Amino acid sequence: MTYHFNEFTQDDCKPLLNEFIDNYTTLIDIEDGSSHELIQKYKAILDTLCSEFQEKTILKLFEELAYHEISLHYSYIIITRELHCLQNILIQHITKDNPNSVESFFTLFKKINNQVAFIFLHNYIKKLLSLNSIRINSISDLIDKKIIRHYESHLMWLNKLALFIQTKNISKLPQLDENRCDFGKWLNTQAKQLIHNNSKYNAIISLHSNLHNFSAKIQQHLQNNEFHILITYLEKCELLSLSIGTELALVDNIIMNKRVIKDELTGAMNRNGLHAVFQSQYELSLATGNSFVLALCDLDLFKNINDKYGHVAGDKILTLFVNTCKEYLRNSDITVRYGGEEFVLILPAINKNKAFEVIETIRKEFQNKYINFENQQIKATVSIGVVEINPEHYYKENFLNEYVNIADQKLYMAKKSGRNRVEAC
């Protein structure tokens, strides 16, 4: 089909481009080298729109633009904002009393939007399948997987959904009934006995139900080739799937906390179990797309307490610290006695800012607590170094030492800055 919008002329192309760039600079840095190439692509598009052109020509230009933005790791929402901005600028130049031009323009841009969405959708599917492969392998590598192993079946279910969209092959369609998929069968039978926390169980039920609702909508919109909607729904499905994995991982942590070997004095986890616990948490975070936080805690001037009041008083202070941690940590968080007056805290499925708030609360509360010992009130403070961990690669044996060393550097900064502080990176 041939288009020719008489309202656009070659002389109008430059001001149209400038107007677009003025609106577009909120999204990109035009001083950046990659942005220059992007603007050149939009110039070629506007040059074409300002002349007589074939539909396949303009679609080809937008296809090249889409692949270029994908190479720059731009998200789909960025290019949709660009197209919306471009469409709004162009429509202002079309004579409103020429309904044929207006109708042709919107018909063309609908095809353009759909073509771009198609490209981004299939690129997203490719990335999703690759990420799910890593997630599935991470779960397979877990030494101990009580609950989380059931998440593996839903990752495979999500892969089938993605392949169904990619191929439109009905044989690839996963089970849409939430009660009949493998995960749903487990959730309605064994899970009830294993997940004792009713709120968590109900949260997983709700997430799973919503996930299947979106998958049913995907089947409906795929028939109509509504690719922009399919991207949104598939992203929703991935997010819900990751949320299910997160909830299951937290349940696994709660179970693990109940059965690990504990330090006899404080009730914290024994250091001997730290490596296995850290590796498990790393693999779980990689599988569920979550960051987690490791904190290294050291009680300030603890030797002075032992020297002045004796080791019995020192032991009570250590126990007081662990009990303070338990007050403000979740059941899925882990406290490890690392050695002497040092402790490691592992907080799963949390970002650095939220973890910092929790750890700072522990620090403040601990400084206000005391023990009564031989008619004396004894207090202590703690310095803490925090590191946020965002797993991107398969686990390596030296990871624990590397992250503990980073936390130790932050702990050193806290000590050097006057103690009784939390330092994070």
Secondary structure, DSSP 8 states (H G I E B T S, - for coil): -EE--TT--HHHHHHHHHHHHHHHTTTS-TTSHHHHHHHHHHHHHHHHHTS-EEHHHHHHHHHHHHHHHHHTT--HHHHHHHHHHHHHHHHTTS-TT-HHHHHHHHHHHHHHHHHHHHHHHHHHHHHHHHHHHHHHHHHHH-S--SSTHHHHHHHHHHHHHHHHHHH--GGG-----TTTSHHHHHHTTHHHHH---HHHHHHHHHHHHHHHHHHHHHHHHHHTT-HHHHHHHHHHHHHHHHHHHHHHHHHHHHHHHHHS-B-TTT-SEEGGGHHHHHHHHHHHHHHHT--EEEEEEEETTHHHHHHHH-HHHHHHHHHHHHHHHHHHS-TT-EEEEEETTEEEEEE-S--HHHHHHHHHHHHHHHHH--EEETTEEE---EEEEEEEE---S---TTHHHHHHHHHHHHHHHHHHTTSS-EEE-
